Amino acid sequence: MSIENEIEAHCNAGHLSLLEPVRLSFLVKRHIFIGGEARSFITWDGSIDEEYESVSGRTIGVLERFSNGSYVTVGMDPHDKEARSQIARVDPRGEGIFDYRINDPNPAVRLFGGFATKDVLVLLTWYPRENCDFAAEVARCRAQWDSLFPKTPPIRSDRIEDHVSKHFHIG
């Protein structure tokens, strides 16, 4: 079964949801699927500490920059990236996990997931940026990924073009 078919099956079963942008792009077709605790955070289902409510409310707008085809800055080097990078690869690199960086309003949070295919990002976990143990969060996210897609790891390439097709800046 292809990863696209697996994603569709997980959407039909309610494990994943497609985050639909308000404004669609005709130039770039990108998709964000959300599941697990990332979906609880983004859709604010009441299970998250109220301290993060304003951050949650801002998150959909930030994620839409990716899904509506806007230019995004992607940090491919976990230790050398621009502060304005919206998406960044996280160590250990070989796991294929990226974080989507929500920096405003405070407190900053990171949403973790991976690219299932080019221009298809699956976000599964989240954690506050302050005191984040990134290696532990990568392992936690990867465990959830492997539970959903046991035969298909996220893209683990060093080439940005394998993750995002257009409208990106390497930061």
Phi, psi and chi 1 to 4 in degrees:
 res  aa     phi    psi   chi1   chi2   chi3   chi4
   1 MET       -  134.1 -179.6 -175.9  -67.4      -
   2 SER   -73.3  160.2   71.6      -      -      -
   3 ILE   -62.3  -34.3 -171.7   79.8      -      -
   4 GLU   -62.2  -42.4  -67.9   90.1  -11.4      -
   5 ASN   -67.4  -37.3  -69.5  -18.5      -      -
   6 GLU   -64.4  -42.6  -72.2 -177.6   84.1      -
   7 ILE   -61.4  -45.4  -70.8  171.5      -      -
   8 GLU   -60.0  -42.7 -177.7  178.5   -4.0      -
   9 ALA   -63.6  -40.5      -      -      -      -
  10 HIS   -68.9  -32.9  -74.7  -58.0      -      -
  11 CYS   -66.8  -44.3  -73.8      -      -      -
  12 ASN   -63.4  -33.1  -69.6  -23.1      -      -
  13 ALA   -84.0   -7.5      -      -      -      -
  14 GLY    87.4    8.5      -      -      -      -
  15 HIS   -81.1  -27.7  -57.7  133.8      -      -
  16 LEU  -130.4  153.9  -68.2  175.3      -      -
  17 SER  -133.2  142.1  -59.1      -      -      -
  18 LEU   -81.2  127.7  174.9   63.0      -      -
  19 LEU   -86.9  107.1 -174.2   64.5      -      -
  20 GLU   -89.7  123.1  -55.6 -119.4   20.8      -
  21 PRO   -71.7  151.8   26.4  -32.4      -      -
  22 VAL   -65.8  -41.4  172.7      -      -      -
  23 ARG  -113.8  118.4 -176.7  177.9   56.9   95.8
  24 LEU   -84.7  152.5  -64.5  173.4      -      -
  25 SER  -104.1  139.4  169.3      -      -      -
  26 PHE   -96.1   -9.2  -63.3  103.4      -      -
  27 LEU   -89.9  -37.2  -59.3  174.8      -      -
  28 VAL  -134.4  128.7 -180.0      -      -      -
  29 LYS  -102.3  105.4  -62.3  -81.1 -171.6 -152.8
  30 ARG  -123.5  151.2  -66.1 -173.8 -171.1  143.9
  31 HIS  -136.2  141.9  -56.5  -73.3      -      -
  32 ILE  -120.5  126.0  -65.7  178.6      -      -
  33 PHE  -108.9  138.3  -69.0   90.1      -      -
  34 ILE  -121.8  144.0   54.9  175.4      -      -
  35 GLY  -150.8  170.6      -      -      -      -
  36 GLY    57.2 -141.0      -      -      -      -
  37 GLU   -69.6  -23.9   66.7 -176.1   55.0      -
  38 ALA   -63.2  -41.6      -      -      -      -
  39 ARG   -66.0  -40.8  179.0  170.5   47.6 -166.1
  40 SER   -59.1  -39.6  -64.7      -      -      -
  41 PHE   -70.4  -49.2  177.3   80.7      -      -
  42 ILE   -66.7  -40.6  -66.4  164.4      -      -
  43 THR   -91.7   -1.0   61.7      -      -      -
  44 TRP    46.9   75.2 -164.3 -103.3      -      -
  45 ASP   -87.1    6.4   68.1    2.1      -      -
  46 GLY    93.0   -5.6      -      -      -      -
  47 SER   -89.8   -1.6   66.0      -      -      -
  48 ILE  -105.1  147.0  -50.6  -62.8      -      -
  49 ASP   -53.9  135.9 -172.3  -48.1      -      -
  50 GLU   -59.6  -20.5  -71.8 -178.6    9.0      -
  51 GLU   -56.0  -26.9  173.3 -175.3   10.3      -
  52 TYR  -101.2    7.1  -61.2   99.4      -      -
  53 GLU   -61.1  -44.9 -174.1  172.8    7.8      -
  54 SER   -67.3  -34.7   63.9      -      -      -
  55 VAL   -66.2  -43.9 -178.8      -      -      -
  56 SER   -57.8  -44.3  170.6      -      -      -
  57 GLY   -61.7  -30.0      -      -      -      -
  58 ARG   -82.7  -21.4  170.8   96.0  167.3   91.4
  59 THR   -62.4  -43.2  -60.1      -      -      -
  60 ILE   -59.6  -42.9  -70.7  177.9      -      -
  61 GLY   -61.7  -38.3      -      -      -      -
  62 VAL   -68.2  -43.3  173.3      -      -      -
  63 LEU   -66.2  -30.1  -65.3  176.0      -      -
  64 GLU   -63.4  -25.0  -80.1 -169.3  -14.4      -
  65 ARG   -58.0  -36.5  -71.0 -162.5   47.9   75.6
  66 PHE   -75.5  -52.5  178.8   82.9      -      -
  67 SER   -72.6  -19.8   59.2      -      -      -
  68 ASN   -94.0    6.7   72.3   16.0      -      -
  69 GLY    87.9    6.8      -      -      -      -
  70 SER   -66.2  161.5  -64.3      -      -      -
  71 TYR   -64.5  135.3  -85.6   90.2      -      -
  72 VAL  -128.0  150.1  -67.2      -      -      -
  73 THR  -101.5  126.1  -58.7      -      -      -
  74 VAL  -117.5  125.0 -178.6      -      -      -
  75 GLY   -93.0  112.4      -      -      -      -
  76 MET   -87.8  -22.6  -68.5  -60.0  -73.2      -
  77 ASP  -102.6  112.6 -175.9  -20.7      -      -
  78 PRO   -57.4  -23.3  -20.3   29.4      -      -
  79 HIS  -108.2    0.1  -55.7  -71.1      -      -
  80 ASP  -148.4   82.0 -174.1   20.5      -      -
  81 LYS  -138.1  159.5   59.8 -172.5  170.8  -67.2
  82 GLU   -73.0  146.8  -65.9  179.4    8.3      -
  83 ALA   -61.3  -26.9      -      -      -      -
  84 ARG   -85.1    2.1   67.5 -175.8  178.9  116.8
  85 SER   -59.4  127.7  -64.1      -      -      -
  86 GLN   -84.8  -32.4  -70.2  116.9  -14.1      -
  87 ILE  -125.7  136.8  -55.7  170.0      -      -
  88 ALA  -143.8  140.2      -      -      -      -
  89 ARG   -71.7  145.5 -170.0  159.6   51.7  164.3
  90 VAL  -117.9  142.7 -174.0      -      -      -
  91 ASP   -74.6  146.2 -100.5  -16.2      -      -
  92 PRO   -74.7  131.2   19.7  -24.6      -      -
  93 ARG   -56.6  -34.8  -64.7  177.6 -169.5 -172.9
  94 GLY   -65.3  -11.0      -      -      -      -
  95 GLU   -83.1  -17.6  -64.9  -61.5  -40.1      -
  96 GLY    77.2   21.9      -      -      -      -
  97 ILE   -99.9  137.0  -59.1  -60.6      -      -
  98 PHE  -118.5  158.3  -77.6   72.4      -      -
  99 ASP  -117.4  141.4   67.2   -6.7      -      -
 100 TYR   -97.1  124.3 -150.0  107.9      -      -
 101 ARG   -96.7  116.2  -53.4  167.2   81.4 -167.0
 102 ILE  -107.8  104.2  -49.0  -61.2      -      -
 103 ASN  -105.3  -14.5  -66.1  -41.2      -      -
 104 ASP  -140.3  126.6 -178.3   39.2      -      -
 105 PRO   -82.1  171.5   31.1  -34.1      -      -
 106 ASN   -76.3  153.1  -80.1  -37.1      -      -
 107 PRO   -79.1  143.4   26.5  -30.6      -      -
 108 ALA   -67.1  145.3      -      -      -      -
 109 VAL  -132.9  164.2  -59.9      -      -      -
 110 ARG  -124.9  132.2  -60.3  -63.8 -176.6 -102.9
 111 LEU  -102.3  129.4  -62.7  160.5      -      -
 112 PHE  -109.7  141.4  -65.4   91.2      -      -
 113 GLY  -176.1 -166.3      -      -      -      -
 114 GLY  -144.4  167.9      -      -      -      -
 115 PHE   -88.6  119.4  -74.9   88.3      -      -
 116 ALA   -75.0  -43.3      -      -      -      -
 117 THR  -145.5  176.8   62.2      -      -      -
 118 LYS   -57.5  129.7 -173.2 -175.2  -62.5 -174.5
 119 ASP    69.4   15.3  -64.9  -34.6      -      -
 120 VAL  -126.8  107.4  176.0      -      -      -
 121 LEU  -105.8  132.4 -178.7   60.1      -      -
 122 VAL  -115.6  115.5  178.6      -      -      -
 123 LEU  -103.0  130.9  -62.6  172.7      -      -
 124 LEU  -125.4  -30.6  -60.4  171.7      -      -
 125 THR  -133.1  169.5   62.1      -      -      -
 126 TRP  -149.1  160.7   76.5  -81.2      -      -
 127 TYR  -160.2  145.7 -159.8   83.3      -      -
 128 PRO   -60.7  142.7  -19.6   29.7      -      -
 129 ARG   -64.5  -40.4  168.6   58.7 -176.5   98.2
 130 GLU   -64.4  129.3 -172.2  174.1  -13.6      -
 131 ASN    62.1   24.7  -59.5  -41.8      -      -
 132 CYS   -72.7  127.7 -176.6      -      -      -
 133 ASP   -91.0   92.6  178.5  -14.7      -      -
 134 PHE   -60.7  -39.1  -75.6   92.6      -      -
 135 ALA   -62.2  -40.9      -      -      -      -
 136 ALA   -66.9  -38.5      -      -      -      -
 137 GLU   -69.0  -36.0  -68.5  -53.0  -50.4      -
 138 VAL   -62.0  -45.8  165.8      -      -      -
 139 ALA   -62.3  -41.6      -      -      -      -
 140 ARG   -65.6  -44.0 -155.5  164.5   65.0   83.3
 141 CYS   -65.1  -43.8 -178.1      -      -      -
 142 ARG   -63.8  -35.7 -173.8   57.0 -164.2  -93.6
 143 ALA   -62.9  -40.6      -      -      -      -
 144 GLN   -68.2  -39.7  -73.3 -166.9   25.2      -
 145 TRP   -59.5  -49.8 -179.3  -76.3      -      -
 146 ASP   -63.8  -28.0  -68.5  -16.6      -      -
 147 SER   -68.9  -39.7  174.8      -      -      -
 148 LEU   -78.4  -41.1  -73.7  171.5      -      -
 149 PHE  -126.8   70.6  -50.1  111.8      -      -
 150 PRO   -63.0  -22.3   18.0  -26.2      -      -
 151 LYS  -105.0   -2.7  -64.0  179.8 -178.4  172.9
 152 THR  -133.3  105.0  -48.9      -      -      -
 153 PRO   -74.0  163.7   27.4  -33.1      -      -
 154 PRO   -66.4  162.0   18.6  -24.4      -      -
 155 ILE   -58.1  133.1  -64.1  172.0      -      -
 156 ARG  -122.9   32.8  -64.2 -177.1  -78.0 -169.4
 157 SER   -85.1  152.8  170.7      -      -      -
 158 ASP   -85.9   -7.4  -72.0  -25.5      -      -
 159 ARG   -92.7  122.8  -66.8  173.3   17.0   95.1
 160 ILE   -58.8  -34.7 -176.2   63.8      -      -
 161 GLU   -64.9  -16.7  -62.2   84.4    2.1      -
 162 ASP   -80.3  -15.0  -67.4  -23.6      -      -
 163 HIS  -104.2  -44.8  -57.9  -82.8      -      -
 164 VAL  -131.5  131.8 -177.0      -      -      -
 165 SER   -85.4  -41.7   62.5      -      -      -
 166 LYS  -144.7  166.3  -66.4 -178.3 -175.5  177.8
 167 HIS    56.3   55.7  -65.5  176.3      -      -
 168 PHE  -136.7  159.2   62.7   86.2      -      -
 169 HIS  -132.2  131.3  168.3   70.4      -      -
 170 ILE   -81.5  122.2  -61.2  174.3      -      -
 171 GLY  -113.6      -      -      -      -      -
